[in-house]
């Protein structure tokens, strides 16, 4: 019975994480990853199964993170000026 409860909890947390990622907020992903690690360490889930699920969540998280615009610099503070691009050395003939 304990294994069933653990698997159910993991599935629920994964579904919640996916829904929050679809909404654009990645807060619940960490809880799902922790639950997967816990289930794998107890032997409830195979470690490869847990790894595959974590990998899928990480890919979705990366997709959300890349789609989000970069945060604007805080007001009142000077932003660091971007470094000038280095020129390529001239080719010798």
BAGU-540412 format. One line per field, with one value per residue: x, y, z of N, C-alpha, C in turn; residue in one letter. Coordinates in Angstrom, 3 decimals, always signed. Atoms other than C-alpha are relative to their C-alpha. Example, Ala and Ser with C-alpha at 12.3 -4.5 7.8 and 13.67 -1.06 7.14 Angstrom:
BEGIN
npx: (+0.890 -0.820)
npy: (-1.190 -1.190)
npz: (+0.000 -0.060)
capx: (+12.300 +13.670)
capy: (-4.500 -1.060)
capz: (+7.800 +7.140)
cpx: (+0.900 -0.770)
cpy: (+1.200 +1.090)
cpz: (+0.000 +0.730)
res: (a s)
***
This chain:
BEGIN
npx: (+0.820 -0.836 -0.524 +1.072 +0.164 -1.158 +0.139 +1.100 -0.491 -0.929 +0.783 +0.732 -0.944 -0.452 +1.094 +0.036 -1.172 +0.247 +1.005 -0.605 -0.907 +0.832 +0.442 -1.172 -0.640 -0.688 -0.208 +0.264 -0.873 -0.944 +0.696 +0.154 -1.318 -0.315 +0.832 -0.563 -1.240 +0.384 +0.581 -1.070 -0.902 +0.709 +0.198 +1.379 -0.170 -1.340 -0.756 +0.037 +1.337 -0.023 -0.889 +0.685 +1.034 -0.680 -0.536 +1.108 +0.364 -1.080 +0.129 +1.127 -0.426 -0.917 +0.803 +0.687 -1.014 -0.504 +1.086 +0.207 -0.960 -1.007 +0.482 -0.525 -0.845 +0.699 -0.056 -0.846 -1.350 -0.638 -0.207 -1.349 -0.053 -0.462 -1.388 -0.081 -0.356 -1.410 -0.185 -0.752 -1.303 -0.071 -0.644 -1.265 +0.001)
npy: (-1.203 -1.190 -0.268 -0.586 -1.388 -0.761 -0.171 -0.928 -1.328 -0.409 -0.321 -1.241 -1.113 -0.195 -0.662 -1.387 -0.686 -0.241 -1.058 -1.285 -0.361 -0.461 -1.336 -0.872 -0.161 +1.255 +0.207 +1.340 +0.986 +0.475 +0.983 +1.231 +0.632 +0.586 +1.194 +1.041 +0.478 +0.770 +1.274 +0.815 +0.458 +1.036 +1.168 +0.019 -0.197 +0.318 -1.253 -0.494 -0.571 -1.304 -0.851 -0.378 -0.981 -1.248 -0.558 -0.598 -1.241 -0.965 -0.515 -0.934 -1.174 -0.750 -0.610 -1.139 -0.995 -0.660 -0.797 -1.174 -1.065 -0.265 -0.999 -1.355 -0.408 -0.746 -1.457 -0.712 +0.554 -0.029 +1.317 +0.171 -0.185 +1.224 -0.049 -0.098 +1.267 +0.092 +0.061 +1.170 -0.409 -0.095 +1.158 -0.262 +0.506)
npz: (+0.000 -0.078 +1.343 +0.792 -0.450 +0.473 +1.443 +0.229 -0.355 +1.043 +1.194 -0.260 +0.020 +1.370 +0.715 -0.471 +0.545 +1.425 +0.130 -0.362 +1.089 +1.112 -0.374 +0.021 -1.312 -0.279 -1.438 -0.511 +0.629 -1.008 -0.835 +0.781 +0.116 -1.318 -0.179 +0.865 -0.628 -1.185 +0.428 +0.572 -1.065 -0.754 +0.845 +0.480 +1.439 +0.481 +0.087 +1.381 +0.186 -0.667 +0.778 +1.240 -0.338 -0.366 +1.229 +0.733 -0.693 +0.203 +1.367 +0.014 -0.756 +0.853 +1.051 -0.618 -0.360 +1.203 +0.569 -0.851 +0.299 -1.027 -0.942 +0.187 -1.126 -1.049 +0.164 -0.939 -0.036 +1.308 +0.586 +0.514 +1.442 +0.652 +0.444 +1.459 +0.656 +0.382 +1.446 +0.474 +0.513 +1.454 +0.627 +0.677 +1.388)
capx: (+0.000 +2.835 +4.281 +0.916 +0.618 +4.126 +3.513 +0.237 +1.909 +4.646 +2.137 +0.092 +3.138 +4.270 +0.853 +0.864 +4.384 +3.379 +0.329 +2.358 +4.952 +2.197 +1.037 +4.604 +5.490 +8.093 +7.577 +6.263 +8.926 +11.314 +8.720 +8.122 +11.849 +12.281 +9.381 +10.893 +14.271 +12.618 +10.634 +13.728 +15.827 +13.151 +12.895 +9.277 +10.240 +13.137 +15.938 +15.894 +12.150 +12.648 +15.543 +13.484 +10.637 +13.033 +14.639 +11.279 +10.408 +13.798 +13.273 +9.884 +11.407 +14.164 +11.573 +9.632 +12.823 +13.985 +10.565 +10.487 +12.055 +15.183 +14.441 +14.864 +17.603 +16.503 +15.687 +18.150 +21.150 +23.633 +23.649 +27.012 +27.925 +28.293 +31.874 +32.913 +33.201 +36.745 +37.962 +39.178 +42.906 +43.715 +44.621 +48.189 +48.734)
capy: (+0.000 +2.380 +1.991 +2.812 +5.974 +7.077 +6.468 +8.345 +11.291 +11.382 +11.314 +14.088 +16.291 +15.730 +16.727 +19.857 +20.725 +20.332 +22.522 +25.221 +25.095 +25.474 +28.548 +29.883 +29.501 +26.852 +26.768 +23.207 +21.520 +21.266 +19.436 +16.929 +16.303 +15.763 +13.294 +11.415 +11.222 +10.010 +7.306 +6.145 +5.960 +3.885 +1.565 +2.429 +3.681 +2.409 +4.949 +5.123 +5.795 +8.614 +9.971 +9.950 +11.828 +14.388 +14.858 +15.536 +18.076 +19.738 +20.019 +21.640 +23.983 +24.991 +25.662 +27.945 +29.674 +30.364 +31.699 +34.145 +37.547 +38.551 +40.514 +44.270 +45.867 +47.395 +51.088 +53.446 +51.194 +51.522 +48.528 +47.141 +48.218 +45.319 +44.503 +45.474 +42.593 +41.425 +41.952 +38.959 +39.098 +40.102 +37.267 +37.139 +36.750)
capz: (+0.000 +0.739 -2.749 -4.294 -2.193 -3.141 -6.846 -6.667 -4.942 -7.571 -10.413 -8.819 -8.314 -11.901 -13.241 -11.061 -12.254 -15.907 -15.417 -13.684 -16.480 -19.054 -17.135 -17.146 -13.466 -12.570 -8.790 -8.387 -10.535 -7.602 -5.488 -8.284 -8.716 -4.979 -4.939 -7.883 -6.136 -2.947 -4.768 -6.643 -3.481 -1.735 -4.707 -5.433 -8.899 -10.948 -11.000 -14.817 -14.754 -12.264 -14.312 -17.493 -15.828 -14.328 -17.718 -19.331 -16.660 -17.080 -20.845 -20.314 -17.732 -20.152 -22.837 -20.476 -19.324 -22.877 -23.869 -20.950 -21.666 -19.795 -16.619 -16.887 -14.781 -11.495 -11.526 -9.927 -10.380 -13.162 -15.435 -16.407 -19.913 -22.339 -23.202 -26.725 -29.160 -29.784 -33.321 -35.259 -36.072 -39.648 -41.974 -43.259 -46.971)
cpx: (+0.860 +0.557 -1.054 -0.190 +1.142 -0.096 -1.089 +0.436 +0.927 -0.764 -0.735 +0.924 +0.517 -1.069 -0.085 +1.169 -0.208 -1.001 +0.591 +0.985 -0.787 -0.500 +1.170 +0.662 +0.610 +0.156 -0.106 +0.893 +0.953 -0.634 -0.135 +1.331 +0.406 -0.782 +0.514 +1.277 -0.302 -0.527 +1.065 +0.929 -0.651 -0.198 -1.424 -0.029 +1.411 +0.748 +0.018 -1.347 -0.044 +0.880 -0.650 -1.052 +0.607 +0.550 -1.092 -0.448 +1.049 -0.063 -1.137 +0.352 +0.925 -0.761 -0.718 +1.000 +0.516 -1.073 -0.231 +1.023 +0.968 -0.518 +0.670 +0.873 -0.802 +0.169 +0.932 +1.410 +0.568 +0.211 +1.423 -0.040 +0.495 +1.423 +0.036 +0.446 +1.472 +0.087 +0.822 +1.345 -0.001 +0.733 +1.287 -0.053 +1.205)
cpy: (+1.261 +0.375 +0.684 +1.470 +0.870 +0.257 +1.011 +1.429 +0.542 +0.425 +1.327 +1.206 +0.288 +0.729 +1.467 +0.801 +0.316 +1.120 +1.360 +0.457 +0.516 +1.422 +0.981 +0.213 -1.337 -0.356 -1.467 -1.073 -0.594 -1.054 -1.332 -0.736 -0.645 -1.282 -1.143 -0.576 -0.882 -1.377 -0.915 -0.532 -1.093 -1.273 -0.113 +0.158 -0.420 +1.302 +0.556 +0.650 +1.397 +0.976 +0.482 +1.066 +1.345 +0.688 +0.686 +1.309 +1.081 +0.597 +1.011 +1.285 +0.869 +0.712 +1.239 +1.108 +0.737 +0.881 +1.283 +1.076 +0.193 +1.085 +1.353 +0.373 +0.843 +1.494 +0.595 -0.537 +0.032 -1.437 -0.062 +0.114 -1.284 +0.177 +0.091 -1.328 +0.034 -0.140 -1.230 +0.475 -0.006 -1.209 +0.441 -0.592 -0.816)
cpz: (+0.000 -1.372 -0.864 +0.364 -0.509 -1.495 -0.328 +0.294 -1.083 -1.252 +0.160 -0.081 -1.406 -0.808 +0.408 -0.574 -1.476 -0.206 +0.347 -1.071 -1.199 +0.266 +0.060 +1.342 +0.431 +1.485 +0.425 -0.621 +1.034 +0.906 -0.730 -0.111 +1.325 +0.229 -0.863 +0.597 +1.206 -0.389 -0.583 +1.085 +0.848 -0.814 -0.510 -1.508 -0.364 -0.226 -1.420 -0.308 +0.611 -0.784 -1.287 +0.263 +0.385 -1.238 -0.806 +0.644 -0.230 -1.401 -0.094 +0.731 -0.844 -1.111 +0.527 +0.304 -1.232 -0.639 +0.793 -0.358 +1.158 +0.939 -0.237 +1.189 +0.994 -0.214 +1.047 +0.085 -1.401 -0.476 -0.542 -1.514 -0.645 -0.517 -1.512 -0.594 -0.424 -1.501 -0.353 -0.542 -1.539 -0.551 -0.700 -1.387 -0.286)
res: (x x x x x x x x x x x x x x x x x x x x x x x x x x x x x x x x x x x x x x x x x x x x x x x x x x x x x x x x x x x x x x x x x x x x x x x x x x x x x x x x x x x x x x x x x x x x x)
***
